[in-house]
Amino acid sequence: MVDKAKKINILECTLRDGSYAIEYQFTAEDTTIIAAGLEQAGFGLIEIGHGLGFNASSPSTGIAAATDEEYLEAASEVLEKAKFGMFFIPGIGRIEDLELAAKYKMDFVRVGTNVTEVEQAEPYIKRAKDLGMFVFSNLMKSYTLPIDGFIKKARLAAKYGADVVSVVDSAGGMMPQEVNTYVSRIKDEIGVKVGFHGHNNLLLAVANTIEAIKAGAEIVDSSLQGMGRSAGNAQTEVLVVVLEKHGYKPGIDLYKTMDLGEKMVRPIMGYEKGIDSISATLGYAQFHSSYLKVIYKIAQKYNIDPRKLITKVSEVDRVEVTEELADKVAQNLKIEEKDQRIFWNINIDFKEIVKKDSSLEEIARAISLEITSLAKKTGKQTVFTIAGTFNRNKNEASFPFIRQNAVYIIGNAEVTNQEEAEIIAQAVDGQVDFILVDVNHFDNFSGMPEKVRKVVKQSKVLTYKDIDAQISAIDAIVGQLVDDFNNKKIVIMSTSSVGPELAKKLCDRGGKVTCISIGSETNEEIDVLIGIAPYQPVINLNILKQLNKEGFVIDAGPGSVFLDAIPKAHKLGIPIYRLDMRAGLSGEIVNVLETHELIEKIMGEKEIAGVHVVSGGIIGSRGDIVVDSISSPNRIVGVANGTGQLLADNEITPYIENIKKVKSEIAMKRFA
């Protein structure tokens, strides 16, 4: 009989095995956040580092987002109760790596060898034991040896001093009975503690893990959302549920674990996601999904966690769930002060990406590495913008923010001279996909794109206009803040060409726009006052007083408002908005890069199956076949009429054969 009172230890390996799925791009900060969350959820064993373990970060195996030492430091600084460790493969890892780990008081190490090569582990197991570490011997590809041969190798691992010998289903192809046999034979014949690490290629990872526990395994592996190499691992959230349903007490906070998986891991997974927390809760509580509408309604009414409501309601009735029942149960649930759908906070101190006293080159490179890490997790392209500053008092470059939209991860630098632009461009070259350089009309920045192009060897250099981004950003925020532009009086105080260009856009919206020079005033009541004078105050208290009761100010300089006018504006109840360029810059970047994509990959003309085709705005001759992309055509858009338009359906009869030829060729290449 299985002892369900015995402690089952889950070794949570998201931060190690999960890194395979994102090209080893968990950063030191990710390690800090996720490790802290795992500890607070109750996990006692947490594995970190490169998927292949110590000393594995290289161009041939995959460069990690942080060094081994940075991972060790991150875990050692944040974890107070949980034990942490890393993977070690002989031939990749070295003795000095174990000694480095000991410096950070790493608790355990998992020495992984193919089961047929366990002899290679001996010196590393012994050295790790000498250093006071708890040692696992992970017998990778355990299934490649018949059970008797496997046991001989397991005996060697125990002889070398391993505290745990782990059965490893590396290909995710073992059947539950196989797992039971391998685990029970170790337990019965060797007496050492047994671990199990399963993969999910046949969707048996959780089932095999439970079978391993039944056979005597005490330490089993899992990862949040099942994130891991190949088809992934046993999903931690589901494993905790199944363990509890089997009567085991893993000592894990189920809801915190679910939150951690969905909030921190699910967004960065680039492949099929694991089971979501509501689905897992339905299975745990054996609660039918048809009642979810009732659950969500009542959970929202009382501001409580719908998963807890599901669990409590199912304890009363699983067959007929009424709104009255759910309401009654909800009233009895403890309602916390904060919205329980936010659940909990991970209490940690964040580290800066850039260390103090770093050089300009080091800062730029660190930011580009952070951008690359985010991109590999999300499948997005990377962009770094370089623009000249308007601030004449600024004496060094700054890096305002890292931003992402649906397609790109964006970093940017604001430089004070062209030499800084060249240094930054060289530092991020090859790390990011695109470097966008501002075409600035200032004398000290003229020619900056050409200088950047000369020093960049790998990334694609394109140009953009920061002023256009500024105009778009101002126009967008005014558009959001003003419901009806009809007869709205808008005054722009500007020291650059931005003023007149912005005025045109706001006039198109229906506003009554006036541009006035610095020091000028207007006698009319103002609805919107916009200052566009970088670091040169132009808006004073006198003109502020001309705003109507619903009026507001936009400081689009920045620094367009006199400092002494700001507190007085607050007293008068006048809102002052500081322009945030991020949305405008993001839009400008998308415009530039989408146009680049259009020119490079979509626009053009060629022959397909002997038929002339055009794409991407090229005006073809009458009868040319128009396709969606010249480099990778997937469908026919129509037939050109010779003037930039398409022929009507009743006009294409003479070209049917050509359409068939092109369509057939596209289909053949698609499935080649």
Secondary structure, DSSP 8 states (H G I E B T S, - for coil): ---TTS--EEEE-TTTGGGGGGTT---HHHHHHHHHHHHHHT-SEEE-S-TT-TT--BTTTB--SS-HHHHHHHHHHH-SSSEEEEEE-BTTB-HHHHHHHHHTT--EEEEEEEGGGGGGGHHHHHHHHHTT-EEEEEEETGGGS-HHHHHHHHHHHHHHT-SEEEEEETTS---HHHHHHHHHHHHHHT-SEEEEEEB-TTS-HHHHHHHHHHTT--EEEEBGGG-SSTT-B-BHHHHHHHHHHTT------HHHHHHHIIIIIGGG--S-----HHHHHHHHHT--GGGHHHHHHHHHHHT--HHHHHHHHHHH-SS---HHHHHHHHHHS---SS-TTT----------SS-TT--HHHHHHHHHHHHHHHHHHHT-EEEEEEEE-S-TT--S-B---EEE-SSEEEEEEEESSHHHHHHHHHHHBTTBSEEEEE---SGGGTTHHHHHHHH-SSSEEEEE-HHHHHHHHHHHHHHHH-S--TT-EEEEEESSTHHHHHHHHHHHTT-EEEEE-TT---SS-EEEEEEE-TT---B-HHHHTTEEEEEEEEE-SSS-B-TTHHHHHHHTT--EEE---HHHHHHHHHHHHHHHHIIIII-EEEEETTEEEEETT----TT-EEES-SSS--SEEEEB-SSSSB--GGG-GGGHHHHHHHHHHHHHHHT-
